[in-house]
Amino acid sequence: MTPPTEALAEAVARERRQVATDLCALAKPRVVLMVLVTTMVGFYVGSTGALDLSRLLHLLLGTALAAGGTLALNQYLERDVDARMLRTRTRPLPDGRLQPPEALGFGALVGVAGLAYLAVAVGGLAALVTALTAVLYLCAYTPLKLRTPFCMIVGAVPGALPPVTGWVAARGDLAPGACILFGILFLWQLPHTLAIARLYRDDYARAGVRVLPVVDPAGASTERQIVLGCLALLAVGLLPTVSGLAGGTYFAGALVLGLLFLACGAAQAVAPSPAAARRVLFASLLYLPALLALLALDKS
């Protein structure tokens, strides 16, 4: 038999591992990874001369902390909503594995540490853009989800700011290139999030989240916005070449990617179905990394 003291020590170790796992889940590592990728692309595209790897590493570390803290605070604020949704009710807070004060303390500590690190190691402007991202996400997008379908447009703003953070960290300014990167990320999120909302419409409705497919059950407005978002993204996605940020290879690739994405959106509009919405979502998940890879590889 295992001695009582060893059994107790093992139980404590298991509990600590579970708490660490749940705290990590609060920070949504996959979302943080996407934030880091778009931030890194913004830094790379905005860099002139040799790439400052040390500055980039500081930027990524500070951004990871700030993003993780912000996402943890978001889960703290939305814990009651998450408890009503099938797809989120097993998260640490609604499932009871963590208590709200633990999530609040963790999110605030990590988020503030990330902002402070960015301010000291990278610069005030990068920290300011990151702080703006957190404030818009927590104080505008999060409460608006229960009030208006325009929450998706508001939420697309903080979602499009990470490459701007990367750009200002590299250059120290907000040149047109930063605006183009912002526009690409902003427009990409519209068909992406609408496809998710279309797939989980009943779940969102159950929780009182007023995304467009919930307030427009027939779907006509949702499908129209998906197509319009894909069309606008097709046009804005070509601007890096037009503005001199990228070359002809990028232009050709962005055109093909944009047309394929638009075709998926149009198919969803013509014959709406869960399968078609999944194709739009899958296309969005392929489009963005492929476009950013092209931009990095064919940077002028």
Secondary structure in CASP SS format (residue, H / E / C, confidence):
PFRMAT SS
TARGET T0000
AUTHOR 0000-0000-0000
METHOD secondary structure of the structure
MODEL  1
M C 1.00
T C 1.00
P C 1.00
P H 1.00
T H 1.00
E H 1.00
A H 1.00
L H 1.00
A H 1.00
E H 1.00
A H 1.00
V H 1.00
A H 1.00
R H 1.00
E H 1.00
R H 1.00
R H 1.00
Q H 1.00
V H 1.00
A H 1.00
T H 1.00
D H 1.00
L H 1.00
C H 1.00
A H 1.00
L H 1.00
A C 1.00
K C 1.00
P H 1.00
R H 1.00
V H 1.00
V H 1.00
L H 1.00
M H 1.00
V H 1.00
L H 1.00
V H 1.00
T H 1.00
T H 1.00
M H 1.00
V H 1.00
G H 1.00
F H 1.00
Y H 1.00
V H 1.00
G H 1.00
S C 1.00
T C 1.00
G C 1.00
A C 1.00
L C 1.00
D C 1.00
L H 1.00
S H 1.00
R H 1.00
L H 1.00
L H 1.00
H H 1.00
L H 1.00
L H 1.00
L H 1.00
G H 1.00
T H 1.00
A H 1.00
L H 1.00
A H 1.00
A H 1.00
G H 1.00
G H 1.00
T H 1.00
L H 1.00
A H 1.00
L H 1.00
N H 1.00
Q H 1.00
Y H 1.00
L H 1.00
E C 1.00
R H 1.00
D H 1.00
V H 1.00
D H 1.00
A H 1.00
R C 1.00
M C 1.00
L C 1.00
R C 1.00
T C 1.00
R C 1.00
T C 1.00
R C 1.00
P C 1.00
L C 1.00
P C 1.00
D C 1.00
G C 1.00
R C 1.00
L C 1.00
Q C 1.00
P H 1.00
P H 1.00
E H 1.00
A H 1.00
L H 1.00
G H 1.00
F H 1.00
G H 1.00
A H 1.00
L H 1.00
V H 1.00
G H 1.00
V H 1.00
A H 1.00
G H 1.00
L H 1.00
A H 1.00
Y H 1.00
L H 1.00
A H 1.00
V H 1.00
A H 1.00
V C 1.00
G C 1.00
G H 1.00
L H 1.00
A H 1.00
A H 1.00
L H 1.00
V H 1.00
T H 1.00
A H 1.00
L H 1.00
T H 1.00
A H 1.00
V H 1.00
L H 1.00
Y H 1.00
L H 1.00
C H 1.00
A H 1.00
Y H 1.00
T H 1.00
P H 1.00
L H 1.00
K C 1.00
L C 1.00
R C 1.00
T C 1.00
P C 1.00
F C 1.00
C H 1.00
M H 1.00
I H 1.00
V H 1.00
G H 1.00
A H 1.00
V H 1.00
P H 1.00
G H 1.00
A H 1.00
L C 1.00
P H 1.00
P H 1.00
V H 1.00
T H 1.00
G H 1.00
W H 1.00
V H 1.00
A H 1.00
A H 1.00
R H 1.00
G C 1.00
D C 1.00
L C 1.00
A C 1.00
P H 1.00
G H 1.00
A H 1.00
C H 1.00
I H 1.00
L H 1.00
F H 1.00
G H 1.00
I H 1.00
L H 1.00
F H 1.00
L H 1.00
W H 1.00
Q H 1.00
L H 1.00
P H 1.00
H H 1.00
T H 1.00
L H 1.00
A H 1.00
I H 1.00
A H 1.00
R H 1.00
L H 1.00
Y C 1.00
R H 1.00
D H 1.00
D H 1.00
Y H 1.00
A H 1.00
R H 1.00
A H 1.00
G C 1.00
V C 1.00
R C 1.00
V C 1.00
L H 1.00
P H 1.00
V H 1.00
V H 1.00
D C 1.00
P C 1.00
A C 1.00
G C 1.00
A H 1.00
S H 1.00
T H 1.00
E H 1.00
R H 1.00
Q H 1.00
I H 1.00
V H 1.00
L H 1.00
G H 1.00
C H 1.00
L H 1.00
A H 1.00
L H 1.00
L H 1.00
A H 1.00
V H 1.00
G C 1.00
L C 1.00
L H 1.00
P H 1.00
T H 1.00
V H 1.00
S C 1.00
G C 1.00
L C 1.00
A E 1.00
G C 1.00
G H 1.00
T H 1.00
Y H 1.00
F H 1.00
A H 1.00
G H 1.00
A H 1.00
L H 1.00
V H 1.00
L H 1.00
G H 1.00
L H 1.00
L H 1.00
F H 1.00
L H 1.00
A H 1.00
C H 1.00
G H 1.00
A H 1.00
A H 1.00
Q H 1.00
A H 1.00
V H 1.00
A C 1.00
P C 1.00
S C 1.00
P H 1.00
A H 1.00
A H 1.00
A H 1.00
R H 1.00
R H 1.00
V H 1.00
L H 1.00
F H 1.00
A H 1.00
S H 1.00
L H 1.00
L H 1.00
Y H 1.00
L H 1.00
P H 1.00
A H 1.00
L H 1.00
L H 1.00
A H 1.00
L H 1.00
L H 1.00
A H 1.00
L H 1.00
D C 1.00
K E 1.00
S C 1.00
END
